[in-house]
Amino acid sequence: MIRDDLKRFPRNARSLYGLHESLVKQGRAGDAAWVKRQCDEAWRDADVTPSLDVM
């Protein structure tokens, strides 16, 4: 579901966050680090900022 959303909206910050969390829980640290950088960049471009530093 997250990957489908990212196919439609590649820079969706919330979906990137969900993918990051999933990769962390799977123990895929390298992939998670790459996605975290993408997520951080997407949040920089967002109209809103997250209320908590969740990452």
N, C-alpha and C positions, 0 to 999 in steps of 0.2 A: 504494500500500500504506500509506504513512504517512497520507495523507488519509483512507483508509478507517478506520484505527485511530482517528484523531482524531474521526471522526463517531461512533464507538462510545464513545470515552473522550476527551472534548474537552480535558481538562486533563492528559493524559498527558505528563509532563515529557520522557520519552525521545523520544516521537514529535515533540513540539514542537522539541526539539533537532535531530532529523533534518530536519524541515521547514526550520528556520532555516539549517542547513548547505546544504541544497539551494538555497534562495533566494539565499544569498550567492554560491554558485557560478554561479548564473544571472545575477548582476549586478543583482538586484532588491533594492537596498539599503533602500528604503522599507518594502517588505513584510517583509524580514528584520528590520528594527529593531522593527516591531510584534510579530512572532513572538517575538523575543528578550525583549521585556518580558513577554509571556505565559509564556514558558519560565521566566524568573527568578521570576515569581510562583508558578508551579506547583512549582518546586523549594523555595520557601519553605514550601509546605504539605506537602511530602513527608515521609514517615517516616524517610527516609535522606537524606544529603547526598552530592553527587558527590565522589569522592575527588580529582579534579583540577578546576581551574577551566578548563573546556574552552571557555568562551565569553568 
